[in-house]
Amino acid sequence: MTRPAVILLSGGLDSATVLAVAREDGFACHALTFDYGQRHRVELEAARQVAAQQDVASHRTAVIDTATFGGFAGSALTDAVDVPKDRDESQMAGDIPVTYVPARNTVFLAYALALAETLEASDIFIGVNAVDYSGYPDCRPAFIEAFEAMANLATKAGVEGRRLNIQTPLIDLPKVKIIELGLGLGVDYGVTHSCYDPIADESHRLGARPCGRCDSCVLRTAAFGELGMADPAAG
Amino acid sequence: MTRPAVILLSGGLDSATVLAVAREDGFACHALTFDYGQRHRVELEAARQVAAQQDVASHRTAVIDTATFGGFAGSALTDAVDVPKDRDESQMAGDIPVTYVPARNTVFLAYALALAETLEASDIFIGVNAVDYSGYPDCRPAFIEAFEAMANLATKAGVEGRRLNIQTPLIDLPKVKIIELGLGLGVDYGVTHSCYDPIADESHRLGARPCGRCDSCVLRTAAFGELGMADPAAG
């Protein structure tokens, strides 16, 4: 029987690649996406298309009622804060960016853990990356290791000795290598969406096109450029 | 200025006591309650009344869309599984009870962590207890310690050296001692609700009365009995 795994799928380039890696590893992939009031809600449509293309075992979109809950406030992704534009990589380095959403990966991984318990899955895949854009505290390897240790104490799986693994196949890869990995696995990046501040555009297959100027667009465009390609989701 | 703290408030006896402890410690208390499709939804009304009586700084009820998300399934608290009745304490000991909700405390603490980041609170209070009813993996001291370690790696607070504390003032107390502690702090247990399988009753101040037979009722009734009292929320 195929082993089940839970895959956090935002609809971005990284998580689409992670899903392809998990499939290649032989897992039955249960994708989990979050509607948390993000400015770039178009990624929810991207996630649907990625999940459909990659033939997942299931795809759930969990709604987090950010407005009532109040815990995801103050970020440029969820609140009335401008998304930084036209920054080079040196400007991105160092501080925690204003696009940081408080404890977001902890909340997402907690949901994934609950779903993994329910599905009796021992593996959770997440597309965090500590190379290109290291300002997010909850993308660091030390955070992932600590979450995994906690997860094995939190759960029935842990008590019963079915070890839970948080799999981060992209954590050490620069963006160019992530794209090469995904292309080798047949990922269609034309249906992915990475932009933090998209521009509505009915002619685009997702209904919005990337701004080309936020940190996420800058990194993504540069990586495709290094490979001598145009971003298939742009334009 | 009063330091803010996030208090997980279910509306039960334990969390009402924890809230009183946090107030006594001088915190401005931001209560956080979850509507997760629990069978005992009446606890949401209890939480509202407890929060009002104890004059919290704020009270939020976050809705978790359990049906769409799917991760809280299979428990007697959320699903078509019978709540065990009339068990003595020896029958409760040992196995993980069917009232265990997968990774529930991890999800609740993750939300609390996000809210703590937003409020710049360094303390999160939770009413877990490892004495009376030790079958839940996510009530163990080792779990709490691991969550705290993870929380300090996950967050801006951790990066900036504002240490986050998960406070569990009840973790080593038997139920009788919890009630004594709360009574000493003026907690009105008549507005709390602990029963897993309440019976609708319009004459009750919460709109439902405890069944008196689930594990939670058995432990609560016995503890009030030991103190020579009737449970003020019963009947």
Interface residues (C-beta under 8 A of the other chain):
Chain A: R60 T61 A62 V63 D65 T68 F69 G70 G71 F72 A73 G74 I96 Y100 V101 P102 A103 R104 N105 T106 V107 L109 A110 Y111 A112 L113 A114 L115 E117 T118 P137 D138 R140 A142 F143 A146 F147 A149 M150 A151 L153 A154 T155 K156 G158 V159
Chain B: R60 T61 A62 V63 D65 T68 F69 G70 G71 F72 A73 G74 I96 Y100 V101 P102 A103 R104 N105 T106 V107 L109 A110 Y111 A112 L113 A114 L115 E117 T118 P137 D138 R140 A142 F143 A146 F147 A149 M150 A151 L153 A154 T155 K156 G158 V159
